[in-house]
Amino acid sequence: MKKYSALYFSVGLVVILALIILVFGIFFLNEKDPRETFNTYYLRFTQVSTLVLDDPVKVNGVKLGKVESIDLAGHRVVVTIRLRTDVKIPKDSEIRVQNIGIMGERQIGMILGDSTSYFAPGDTITGQFDAGIAEALGLVGEVCDSTKVLLESVKQALNQTIVNPEFQERFKTLLEKAEKLEDRVLVMLNTADPQLRKSLEGLNQVTVKVNNLIDGVKPPIDNMFANTEKVMGNADKLLGELESVTNHLDELVVKVQKKIESKDNTVGILLNDRTLHDDLVKTVHSADSLVRIILQDGLDINVDFF
């Protein structure tokens, strides 16, 4: 009996040790610490790409949680995460779905802000998505598809033009006509070249004669302008003298009118006739108007140069 009791004890001890090892192994593989407690937060993204369950949640590069679930809510993706209770998320923090491997592995990355206001456990936080290798490969695939379509279009265009025998025949005909046209142009140039040279030589001679003519005419023209300036100066002097004469004539007319209007003198008696007086005044006024017109409009002087 004692022999079997020792056996039973040994078996029970082995089973207990195995259970202990199993429990610790489960916690070790799942990276869980029985002493740690976690809070739940909900993160909202436009897309999450290759993010899967149990992907890590890193705060400033330190793994402090993991992804619990991924669900589609309307036009957005809601990711449930478990984060250690000693971590508080300021409201100005940045939360992103980040690419961490060449095979498209993902993680939730948090960069804590400096705000003194924090999200409470259970809050929904809006995050951002960072494109990675998977999106780049998808874009490369789209570019390849577009390139295939473009190459096919180019191939069809070449088949309808350069590769087409009818097009080749028309192109050869066009080249032959172009060569013939070139030959005709060369013949025309060779024929017209002597005549063109003669025309250019004649033009040069005409240009020389015109220059000589201009050089010969220039001195008389300069003299003519000089004489014109002298004549204009004399005309200005003449107008000045005429203006002084007009002023003197105005004064004389005033004096004569005063004498005529007075009956105490011989002139007044002789010109007491009203009709004679009016005729004389009209004549004087007409002369005065003529002089004023000359002063205002200038004196028209015609000068002939030979």
C-alpha positions in Angstrom: 0.0 0.0 0.0 2.9 2.3 0.9 4.4 1.4 -2.4 1.3 2.6 -4.4 0.9 5.7 -2.2 4.4 6.9 -3.2 3.5 6.2 -6.9 0.3 8.2 -6.6 2.1 11.1 -5.0 4.7 11.2 -7.7 2.0 11.1 -10.5 0.0 13.9 -8.8 3.1 16.0 -8.3 4.0 15.6 -12.0 0.4 16.6 -13.0 0.4 19.7 -10.8 3.8 20.8 -12.3 2.5 20.2 -15.8 -0.5 22.3 -15.1 1.6 25.1 -13.6 3.9 25.0 -16.6 0.9 25.0 -19.0 -0.6 28.0 -17.3 2.6 30.0 -17.3 3.3 28.9 -20.9 -0.1 30.2 -22.0 0.5 33.6 -20.3 4.0 33.7 -21.8 3.0 32.9 -25.3 0.1 35.4 -25.2 2.4 37.9 -23.6 0.0 38.3 -20.6 0.9 39.2 -17.1 -1.7 38.1 -14.5 -0.8 41.1 -12.5 -1.6 43.6 -15.2 -5.0 45.2 -15.8 -6.3 46.7 -19.0 -8.7 49.4 -20.2 -10.7 49.2 -23.5 -10.7 51.9 -26.1 -12.3 52.2 -29.5 -10.4 53.6 -32.4 -12.0 54.7 -35.7 -10.2 54.6 -39.0 -11.0 55.0 -42.7 -9.3 51.7 -43.4 -6.9 49.3 -41.6 -5.5 47.3 -44.5 -3.7 44.2 -43.2 -4.2 44.9 -39.5 -5.4 41.7 -37.7 -6.3 40.6 -34.2 -3.6 40.6 -31.5 -1.5 43.1 -33.4 0.5 45.2 -31.0 -0.5 48.6 -29.7 2.6 50.7 -29.0 2.7 53.9 -27.1 5.7 56.0 -28.0 7.3 52.8 -29.3 6.6 50.7 -26.2 4.2 47.8 -26.5 1.5 48.4 -23.9 -1.6 46.7 -25.5 -3.0 44.8 -28.4 -5.9 44.7 -30.8 -8.9 42.9 -29.5 -11.4 43.1 -32.4 -11.9 44.8 -35.8 -15.4 45.7 -37.0 -17.0 47.7 -39.8 -19.3 50.5 -38.6 -20.9 52.3 -41.5 -18.2 53.8 -43.7 -15.5 53.5 -41.0 -13.6 50.7 -39.3 -13.8 50.5 -35.5 -10.8 48.8 -33.8 -11.2 47.7 -30.2 -7.9 47.7 -28.2 -6.9 46.8 -24.7 -4.4 49.2 -23.1 -2.8 49.0 -19.7 -4.6 51.0 -17.0 -1.5 53.0 -16.1 -1.5 54.6 -19.6 -3.6 57.7 -20.1 -4.2 59.1 -23.6 -4.1 62.9 -23.9 -6.7 64.4 -26.3 -4.0 65.9 -28.6 -2.3 62.5 -29.1 -1.7 61.0 -32.6 -3.0 57.5 -33.3 -2.1 55.7 -36.6 -2.3 52.4 -38.2 1.4 51.9 -39.1 3.3 49.5 -41.4 6.1 47.6 -39.6 7.2 44.9 -42.0 7.9 44.2 -45.6 5.2 41.6 -45.7 2.5 44.1 -44.7 2.5 43.6 -40.9 0.7 46.4 -39.0 0.4 47.9 -35.6 -1.4 50.6 -33.8 1.1 53.4 -33.0 0.4 56.2 -30.5 2.3 59.4 -29.9 1.1 60.9 -26.7 0.5 64.6 -26.6 1.0 67.3 -23.9 -2.7 68.0 -23.2 -3.9 67.8 -19.6 -7.3 66.5 -20.8 -7.4 62.7 -21.3 -9.7 60.2 -23.0 -11.7 58.1 -20.6 -11.8 54.2 -21.0 -14.5 53.3 -23.5 -14.2 56.5 -25.5 -14.1 56.4 -29.3 -11.0 58.0 -30.8 -10.4 59.0 -34.4 -7.1 57.8 -35.9 -5.3 58.0 -39.2 -4.0 55.4 -41.6 -0.5 55.3 -43.0 0.0 53.7 -46.4 2.6 51.0 -46.6 4.1 48.3 -48.8 0.7 46.6 -49.4 -0.8 49.8 -50.8 2.3 50.5 -52.8 2.1 47.0 -54.4 -1.6 47.5 -55.1 -0.7 50.8 -56.8 2.0 49.1 -58.8 -0.5 46.5 -60.0 -2.9 49.3 -61.1 0.0 51.0 -63.0 0.9 47.7 -64.7 -2.7 47.2 -65.8 -2.8 50.7 -67.2 0.5 50.1 -68.9 -0.8 46.9 -70.6 -3.8 48.8 -71.9 -1.5 51.5 -73.2 0.8 49.0 -74.9 -2.2 47.3 -76.5 -3.4 50.7 -77.9 0.1 51.5 -79.2 0.3 48.1 -80.8 -3.1 48.6 -82.6 -2.0 52.0 -83.8 1.2 50.6 -85.2 -0.6 47.8 -87.0 -2.9 50.4 -88.6 -0.1 52.6 -89.7 3.6 51.6 -90.0 3.0 47.9 -90.2 0.1 48.2 -92.6 1.4 47.6 -96.2 -0.9 50.2 -97.7 0.5 52.8 -95.4 4.0 51.8 -96.3 3.2 52.1 -100.0 1.7 55.6 -99.5 4.7 56.7 -97.4 7.1 55.6 -100.2 5.1 57.5 -102.8 5.2 60.6 -100.6 9.0 60.3 -100.2 9.4 60.0 -104.0 7.3 63.1 -104.6 9.3 65.0 -101.9 12.6 64.0 -103.6 11.3 65.2 -107.0 10.1 68.5 -105.5 13.6 68.9 -103.9 15.2 68.4 -107.3 12.9 71.0 -108.9 13.6 73.5 -106.2 17.4 73.0 -106.7 17.1 73.6 -110.4 15.0 76.8 -109.9 17.6 78.1 -107.4 20.5 77.4 -109.8 18.6 79.1 -112.6 17.6 82.2 -110.6 20.9 82.6 -108.8 22.6 84.8 -111.5 19.5 87.0 -111.9 19.2 87.3 -108.1 22.9 88.4 -107.9 22.3 91.0 -110.6 19.3 92.3 -108.8 21.2 92.6 -105.6 24.1 94.4 -107.3 21.6 96.9 -108.9 19.9 97.5 -105.5 23.3 98.2 -104.0 24.1 100.8 -106.7 20.7 102.5 -106.2 21.3 102.6 -102.5 24.7 104.3 -103.0 23.1 106.9 -105.4 20.3 107.7 -103.0 22.8 108.2 -100.1 24.9 110.5 -102.3 21.7 112.5 -103.3 20.8 112.8 -99.6 24.2 114.1 -98.7 24.1 116.7 -101.6 20.6 118.0 -100.7 21.2 118.1 -96.9 23.2 121.5 -96.9 20.5 123.4 -98.9 17.8 122.1 -96.7 19.7 123.1 -93.6 20.2 126.6 -95.0 16.5 126.8 -95.9 15.5 126.0 -92.3 18.1 128.6 -91.0 16.6 131.3 -93.3 13.1 130.3 -92.2 14.1 130.8 -88.6 15.4 134.3 -89.4 12.2 135.2 -91.3 10.1 134.0 -88.3 12.3 136.2 -86.0 11.8 139.2 -88.3 8.0 138.5 -88.4 7.9 138.5 -84.6 9.7 141.9 -84.5 7.3 143.2 -87.1 4.3 142.0 -85.0 5.7 143.7 -81.9 6.2 147.0 -83.7 2.7 146.7 -85.2 1.2 146.1 -81.7 2.9 149.3 -80.4 1.6 151.3 -83.4 -1.9 149.9 -82.7 -1.7 151.0 -79.1 -0.6 154.5 -80.1 -3.4 154.6 -82.7 -6.0 153.6 -79.9 -4.7 156.5 -77.8 -4.9 158.9 -80.8 -8.5 157.7 -81.6 -9.6 158.4 -78.0 -8.1 161.9 -78.1 -9.8 162.6 -81.5 -13.1 161.4 -80.2 -12.9 163.6 -77.2 -12.1 166.6 -79.4 -14.9 165.8 -81.8 -17.4 165.4 -79.0 -16.4 168.8 -77.7 -18.0 171.8 -79.6 -15.5 174.3 -78.3 -13.0 173.6 -81.0 -12.7 173.9 -84.7 -12.8 170.2 -85.4 -15.9 169.8 -83.4 -17.6 172.5 -85.3 -16.5 171.0 -88.7 -17.5 167.5 -87.7 -20.7 168.5 -85.8 -22.5 166.7 -88.6 -23.8 163.4 -87.0 -23.6 161.5 -90.3 -20.0 162.4 -90.9 -19.1 161.6 -87.3 -20.6 158.1 -87.5 -18.8 157.4 -90.7 -15.5 158.4 -89.2 -16.0 156.3 -86.1 -16.9 153.2 -88.2 -13.8 153.7 -90.3 -11.6 153.9 -87.3 -13.2 150.8 -85.7 -12.8 148.8 -88.9 -9.1 149.7 -89.0 -8.7 148.8 -85.3 -10.5 145.4 -85.9 -8.2 144.6 -88.8 -5.1 145.3 -86.7 -6.4 143.1 -83.9 -7.1 140.2 -86.3 -3.5 140.5 -87.5 -2.3 140.4 -83.9 -4.4 137.4 -83.0 -4.1 135.2 -86.1 -0.7 136.2 -87.2 0.7 137.6 -90.3 0.6 135.2 -93.3 4.0 135.6 -95.1 4.8 133.5 -98.2 8.5 133.0 -98.8 9.7 131.3 -102.0 13.1 129.5 -102.0 14.9 129.0 -105.2 
